[in-house]
Amino acid sequence: MLSRDKDMQRIKLMTWTGFMLLWMLCSCNNPSASLPVVDFSCDNLRLDSVELAFIPLETSSKCLLSSIEDVSFYNKRIFVNDIQCKGIYAFTDSGHFIGQIGKYGNGPGEYLMAKRFYIDTVSQKLTAMDFSQSKMIDYDLKSYQYLSSHKANVLTDCTWLPDGNMAWFDLSGYENTKRKHFYVNITDQNLKSLRYGFETKLTTGYLLSLGKRFFENDNHHYLAAQFNPIAYEVSTDTIKPVYQVSFGQYKFPPADWLSTHINEDDNYLPSLFKSPYICAFNLNETADYLLATFLIHGNQDYYAIYNKKSKHSRIYTNKEFCHLLGINGLNTIIGTYNNYFVCSLSTALLKRSQSIGRADLRNIADKLSEEDNPIICMFKFK
């Protein structure tokens, strides 16, 4: 889970303690008492079929991807980023390589860790967030040429809201004029603060993440944190809790366990991995389904599906979930598109598989080597 990249270590090592503080803060405010519960553990979900689509990303000497952190679809193009390979890349919607947006470095128009990016269809710009250098970089969406850049207080995660403003999430805390600290900062596109949310007197410099904190559905934006079972809707005007999640026998670390095992000088990860508690959490949503991923013991990943209409649900192990989809080599869910959940498939894991259940995926894998780029996989439940 931990990258060897020095900046990645700095970013990831900060998350765990911070999410504990957020969890404790939310627990103290106790907004969950009156919230609806999304129970993923009912074990009564029946899926008639799953629709899948595969897009193998062309491998090029100019584009050798390790893993995909983020993905965006626009105007018959697919944009992906790879922090380990330090780049943002454009492909056609059939997977043919177009080119790289910007390049690795610390000069004008260059980035060291483009962890998030955003496509502005109105201004025809692609904006990359360089978390390492704390700067925002704009590129022309047609030519991919560098336009401008400016400093941004970026350490963890951000999202662009429907009205053009931005929501920032930083566990080191944002300080307002009254010297109060907050986890969330709402800004305009020029990064002028409009309001703050999640006031706290506790800040931290330790982070570890599994996927995005923000997720979207039907033009609404939400926030989900590692040790916090509550999902929040985020807009320019409000940051409000909307529901809490439950995974049955799989629990989030309780406050007393966290306070005992975590402090700024203590590496509690070995203890967390030995515990029965959820140590990482991710949430994505489409019109009909919620899909959660979570980790136990640091390496046992589970996929939990919730039908929003029937309220039926089920939790799957990684093996069970891959069998349900008929695929191999599944990586983390990286987003949604047109009511599909989007993930990437590792070609190395595919090639090492003794059997691939789906004929269409098997035909794709037969033409690839272990060193080839990942395959974009989109799926939705019927």
C-alpha positions as CSV (number, residue, x, y, z in Angstrom):
1,M,0.0,0.0,0.0
2,L,2.9,2.4,0.7
3,S,4.7,4.0,-2.2
4,R,8.5,4.3,-2.3
5,D,8.2,7.7,-3.6
6,K,9.4,10.1,-0.9
7,D,6.6,12.6,-1.5
8,M,4.0,9.8,-1.6
9,Q,5.3,8.7,1.8
10,R,4.9,12.2,3.2
11,I,1.4,12.5,1.8
12,K,0.2,9.0,2.9
13,L,1.8,8.9,6.3
14,M,-0.2,11.9,7.3
15,T,-3.7,10.5,6.8
16,W,-4.2,7.9,9.5
17,T,-3.9,10.0,12.6
18,G,-5.8,12.8,11.0
19,F,-8.8,10.7,10.2
20,M,-8.8,9.5,13.7
21,L,-9.1,13.1,14.9
22,L,-11.9,13.7,12.4
23,W,-13.7,10.6,13.5
24,M,-13.4,11.7,17.2
25,L,-14.6,15.2,16.3
26,C,-17.7,13.9,14.5
27,S,-18.4,11.5,17.3
28,C,-18.3,14.3,19.8
29,N,-20.8,16.2,17.7
30,N,-22.9,13.0,17.4
31,P,-24.7,13.8,14.2
32,S,-25.3,10.1,13.6
33,A,-28.1,9.8,16.1
34,S,-30.8,10.9,13.7
35,L,-29.2,9.8,10.4
36,P,-30.5,7.0,8.1
37,V,-28.2,4.0,8.1
38,V,-27.0,2.3,4.9
39,D,-26.4,-1.3,6.0
40,F,-24.2,-3.1,3.6
41,S,-24.4,-6.4,5.5
42,C,-28.0,-7.5,4.9
43,D,-26.8,-10.4,2.8
44,N,-30.1,-10.4,0.7
45,L,-28.9,-8.7,-2.5
46,R,-29.5,-10.7,-5.7
47,L,-27.9,-9.4,-8.9
48,D,-29.4,-10.7,-12.2
49,S,-26.5,-9.7,-14.3
50,V,-23.6,-7.4,-14.6
51,E,-22.8,-5.3,-17.7
52,L,-19.0,-4.7,-18.3
53,A,-16.9,-2.8,-20.8
54,F,-13.1,-3.0,-21.2
55,I,-10.8,-0.5,-22.7
56,P,-7.1,-1.6,-22.9
57,L,-4.9,1.5,-22.8
58,E,-2.3,1.5,-25.5
59,T,1.3,1.0,-24.3
60,S,3.9,3.3,-25.6
61,S,7.5,4.2,-24.8
62,K,6.1,7.6,-23.9
63,C,3.4,6.1,-21.6
64,L,4.2,3.2,-19.3
65,L,1.6,3.2,-16.5
66,S,2.0,1.5,-13.2
67,S,-1.4,2.2,-11.6
68,I,-4.2,4.7,-12.2
69,E,-5.1,7.1,-9.4
70,D,-7.8,9.1,-11.1
71,V,-9.8,9.0,-14.4
72,S,-12.0,11.4,-16.4
73,F,-14.0,11.0,-19.6
74,Y,-14.6,13.9,-22.0
75,N,-15.3,14.4,-25.7
76,K,-14.4,10.9,-26.7
77,R,-11.2,11.0,-24.7
78,I,-10.0,9.3,-21.5
79,F,-7.7,11.1,-19.1
80,V,-5.8,9.2,-16.4
81,N,-3.0,10.0,-14.0
82,D,-0.3,7.8,-12.5
83,I,1.5,9.1,-9.5
84,Q,4.1,6.4,-9.5
85,C,4.9,7.1,-13.2
86,K,4.5,10.9,-12.5
87,G,2.2,11.9,-15.3
88,I,-1.3,12.7,-16.7
89,Y,-2.1,11.1,-20.0
90,A,-4.8,11.3,-22.7
91,F,-6.2,8.4,-24.7
92,T,-9.0,8.1,-27.2
93,D,-12.2,6.4,-25.9
94,S,-11.0,3.2,-27.5
95,G,-7.7,3.4,-25.6
96,H,-5.2,4.7,-28.2
97,F,-2.5,6.9,-26.7
98,I,-2.7,10.6,-27.6
99,G,-0.1,12.2,-25.4
100,Q,1.0,13.4,-22.0
101,I,-0.3,16.6,-20.4
102,G,2.6,18.5,-18.9
103,K,5.6,16.6,-17.6
104,Y,7.4,15.6,-14.5
105,G,9.7,18.3,-12.9
106,N,9.7,21.5,-10.9
107,G,9.8,24.0,-13.7
108,P,7.0,26.1,-15.2
109,G,4.2,23.8,-16.3
110,E,5.8,20.8,-14.6
111,Y,4.6,18.8,-11.7
112,L,6.0,16.3,-9.1
113,M,2.8,14.7,-7.9
114,A,-0.4,15.5,-9.9
115,K,-2.7,13.6,-7.6
116,R,-5.9,15.2,-8.8
117,F,-7.0,16.9,-12.0
118,Y,-10.1,18.5,-13.3
119,I,-11.6,19.1,-16.8
120,D,-13.4,22.5,-17.2
121,T,-15.5,22.0,-20.2
122,V,-16.5,25.7,-20.3
123,S,-13.1,27.3,-20.3
124,Q,-11.6,24.2,-22.1
125,K,-8.8,23.8,-19.5
126,L,-7.4,20.8,-17.7
127,T,-6.3,21.8,-14.2
128,A,-3.7,19.6,-12.3
129,M,-3.2,19.8,-8.6
130,D,0.5,19.2,-7.7
131,F,0.3,18.1,-4.1
132,S,4.1,18.0,-3.8
133,Q,4.7,21.6,-4.8
134,S,1.3,22.9,-3.6
135,K,0.4,24.5,-6.9
136,M,-2.4,24.5,-9.4
137,I,-1.4,24.1,-13.1
138,D,-3.7,24.9,-16.1
139,Y,-3.3,23.3,-19.5
140,D,-5.2,23.9,-22.7
141,L,-7.6,21.0,-23.2
142,K,-7.1,20.9,-27.0
143,S,-3.4,21.4,-27.4
144,Y,-2.4,20.2,-23.9
145,Q,0.0,23.2,-23.7
146,Y,0.8,24.8,-20.5
147,L,-1.2,28.0,-19.7
148,S,-0.5,29.2,-16.2
149,S,0.0,28.1,-12.6
150,H,-0.2,29.5,-9.1
151,K,0.3,28.4,-5.5
152,A,-2.4,26.5,-3.7
153,N,-2.6,25.3,-0.1
154,V,-2.9,21.6,-1.1
155,L,-1.9,18.7,1.1
156,T,-4.6,16.0,0.8
157,D,-7.6,16.2,-1.4
158,C,-10.0,18.5,-3.3
159,T,-13.0,18.6,-5.6
160,W,-14.6,21.1,-7.9
161,L,-18.2,21.9,-7.0
162,P,-21.0,22.4,-9.6
163,D,-21.0,26.2,-9.2
164,G,-17.3,26.4,-10.0
165,N,-16.1,26.8,-6.4
166,M,-13.8,24.2,-4.8
167,A,-13.8,22.2,-1.6
168,W,-10.5,21.4,0.0
169,F,-9.9,18.7,2.7
170,D,-6.8,19.1,4.8
171,L,-6.1,17.4,8.1
172,S,-3.3,19.8,8.9
173,G,-6.2,22.3,9.3
174,Y,-7.2,25.6,7.8
175,E,-7.0,28.6,10.1
176,N,-9.5,31.5,9.8
177,T,-9.1,35.1,11.0
178,K,-10.3,34.1,14.5
179,R,-7.5,31.5,14.6
180,K,-9.9,28.6,14.6
181,H,-9.0,25.5,12.7
182,F,-11.1,23.5,10.2
183,Y,-10.7,20.4,8.1
184,V,-12.7,21.8,5.1
185,N,-12.2,25.0,3.2
186,I,-14.6,26.2,0.5
187,T,-12.9,28.6,-2.0
188,D,-13.6,30.2,-5.3
189,Q,-11.5,29.4,-8.4
190,N,-9.0,32.0,-7.4
191,L,-8.6,30.2,-4.0
192,K,-10.2,32.9,-2.0
193,S,-11.8,31.3,1.1
194,L,-15.5,31.5,1.2
195,R,-16.3,29.4,4.3
196,Y,-14.9,26.7,6.5
197,G,-16.3,23.4,7.9
198,F,-15.4,20.8,10.5
199,E,-14.0,23.1,13.2
200,T,-11.3,21.4,15.3
201,K,-8.6,22.3,17.7
202,L,-6.7,19.2,16.8
203,T,-4.4,19.1,13.7
204,T,-2.0,16.6,12.4
205,G,0.7,16.1,9.8
206,Y,0.3,12.3,9.4
207,L,-1.7,10.9,6.5
208,L,-2.5,7.6,4.7
209,S,-5.2,7.3,2.1
210,L,-7.1,4.7,0.1
211,G,-8.6,6.4,-2.9
212,K,-10.5,9.7,-2.9
213,R,-12.2,11.4,0.0
214,F,-14.7,13.1,-2.2
215,F,-17.1,11.3,-4.6
216,E,-19.9,12.5,-6.8
217,N,-23.4,11.5,-7.9
218,D,-26.1,13.3,-9.9
219,N,-24.1,16.6,-9.7
220,H,-23.8,16.3,-5.9
221,H,-20.5,16.0,-4.1
222,Y,-19.9,14.0,-0.9
223,L,-17.1,13.4,1.6
224,A,-16.2,10.1,3.3
225,A,-13.3,9.7,5.7
226,Q,-11.3,6.6,6.8
227,F,-12.5,6.1,10.3
228,N,-15.8,8.1,10.1
229,P,-18.9,6.0,9.1
230,I,-20.8,9.2,8.1
231,A,-21.1,10.5,4.5
232,Y,-21.4,14.3,4.2
233,E,-22.8,16.3,1.3
234,V,-20.5,19.2,0.5
235,S,-21.6,22.4,-1.3
236,T,-20.6,26.1,-1.2
237,D,-23.3,26.8,1.3
238,T,-23.4,23.7,3.5
239,I,-21.4,20.7,4.7
240,K,-24.1,18.4,6.1
241,P,-24.2,14.7,7.2
242,V,-26.6,12.7,5.0
243,Y,-26.3,9.1,6.1
244,Q,-24.0,6.7,8.0
245,V,-22.7,3.3,6.8
246,S,-22.6,0.0,8.6
247,F,-20.7,-3.2,7.6
248,G,-22.2,-5.5,10.2
249,Q,-19.4,-7.5,11.9
250,Y,-16.7,-5.3,10.4
251,K,-16.4,-2.2,12.6
252,F,-14.5,1.1,12.5
253,P,-11.9,1.5,15.3
254,P,-13.7,2.8,18.4
255,A,-12.5,6.1,19.9
256,D,-11.0,4.4,23.0
257,W,-8.9,2.1,20.8
258,L,-7.7,5.0,18.6
259,S,-6.8,7.2,21.6
260,T,-4.8,4.3,23.2
261,H,-2.9,3.3,20.0
262,I,-2.4,6.6,18.2
263,N,-0.3,9.7,19.0
264,E,2.0,11.8,17.0
265,D,5.2,9.9,17.9
266,D,3.8,6.3,17.7
267,N,3.5,4.2,14.5
268,Y,0.2,2.4,15.3
269,L,-0.2,0.8,11.8
270,P,1.2,-2.6,12.9
271,S,-1.4,-2.6,15.8
272,L,-4.2,-1.6,13.4
273,F,-3.3,-4.3,10.9
274,K,-3.4,-6.9,13.7
275,S,-6.8,-5.6,15.0
276,P,-10.2,-6.7,13.6
277,Y,-11.1,-3.1,12.6
278,I,-11.5,-1.4,9.3
279,C,-8.2,0.3,8.5
280,A,-9.1,2.0,5.1
281,F,-12.4,2.9,3.4
282,N,-13.7,4.2,0.1
283,L,-17.2,5.0,-1.2
284,N,-18.6,5.5,-4.7
285,E,-22.2,6.0,-5.9
286,T,-24.3,5.7,-9.0
287,A,-28.1,6.3,-9.6
288,D,-29.0,2.9,-8.2
289,Y,-26.1,1.6,-6.2
290,L,-23.6,2.4,-3.5
291,L,-20.3,0.5,-3.7
292,A,-17.9,0.6,-0.7
293,T,-14.4,-0.9,-0.5
294,F,-12.7,-1.4,2.8
295,L,-9.6,-3.2,4.2
296,I,-9.1,-5.4,7.2
297,H,-5.6,-6.3,8.5
298,G,-4.2,-4.0,5.9
299,N,-4.4,-6.5,3.0
300,Q,-7.9,-8.2,3.1
301,D,-10.1,-6.1,0.8
302,Y,-13.8,-6.3,0.7
303,Y,-16.4,-4.9,-1.7
304,A,-19.9,-4.0,-0.3
305,I,-22.9,-3.3,-2.6
306,Y,-26.1,-1.5,-1.6
307,N,-29.2,-1.2,-3.8
308,K,-30.6,2.2,-3.1
309,K,-34.1,1.3,-4.2
310,S,-34.6,-2.1,-2.6
311,K,-32.2,-1.5,0.3
312,H,-30.8,-5.0,-0.3
313,S,-27.1,-5.4,0.1
314,R,-24.2,-7.9,0.4
315,I,-20.5,-7.9,1.3
316,Y,-18.0,-9.8,-0.9
317,T,-14.4,-10.8,-0.4
318,N,-12.1,-9.7,-3.3
319,K,-12.2,-13.2,-4.7
320,E,-16.0,-13.4,-4.5
321,F,-16.4,-10.0,-6.1
322,C,-14.0,-10.8,-9.0
323,H,-16.0,-14.0,-9.5
324,L,-19.2,-12.0,-9.6
325,L,-17.8,-9.7,-12.3
326,G,-16.0,-12.5,-14.1
327,I,-12.7,-10.7,-14.1
328,N,-9.2,-10.9,-12.7
329,G,-6.6,-8.4,-11.6
330,L,-9.0,-5.9,-10.1
331,N,-7.5,-2.7,-8.6
332,T,-9.2,0.0,-6.5
333,I,-12.4,1.6,-7.7
334,I,-11.3,5.0,-9.2
335,G,-14.6,6.6,-10.0
336,T,-17.9,6.5,-11.9
337,Y,-19.0,7.4,-15.4
338,N,-22.5,7.2,-17.0
339,N,-23.8,5.1,-14.2
340,Y,-20.9,2.7,-14.4
341,F,-18.3,2.1,-11.7
342,V,-14.8,2.5,-13.0
343,C,-11.7,0.5,-12.0
344,S,-8.5,-0.6,-13.7
345,L,-7.3,-4.2,-14.2
346,S,-3.6,-5.1,-13.9
347,T,-2.3,-6.8,-17.0
348,A,0.4,-8.5,-14.9
349,L,-2.2,-10.1,-12.7
350,L,-4.4,-11.0,-15.7
351,K,-1.5,-12.8,-17.4
352,R,-0.6,-14.7,-14.3
353,S,-4.2,-15.9,-13.8
354,Q,-4.7,-19.6,-14.5
355,S,-8.1,-18.9,-16.1
356,I,-10.1,-15.8,-17.2
357,G,-13.8,-16.4,-17.0
358,R,-15.0,-13.8,-19.6
359,A,-14.2,-14.6,-23.2
360,D,-14.0,-10.9,-24.2
361,L,-11.5,-10.2,-21.4
362,R,-9.5,-13.3,-22.3
363,N,-9.2,-12.2,-25.9
364,I,-7.9,-8.8,-24.7
365,A,-5.4,-10.4,-22.3
366,D,-4.1,-12.8,-25.0
367,K,-2.8,-9.8,-26.9
368,L,-1.0,-8.2,-24.0
369,S,2.1,-8.8,-22.0
370,E,2.6,-8.4,-18.2
371,E,4.4,-5.1,-18.9
372,D,1.5,-3.5,-20.8
373,N,-0.6,-0.7,-19.5
374,P,-3.7,-1.4,-17.3
375,I,-7.1,-2.0,-18.7
376,I,-9.9,0.4,-17.9
377,C,-12.9,-1.7,-16.7
378,M,-16.4,-0.2,-16.3
379,F,-19.3,-2.2,-14.8
380,K,-22.8,-1.7,-13.6
381,F,-25.3,-4.0,-12.0
382,K,-28.7,-4.9,-13.5
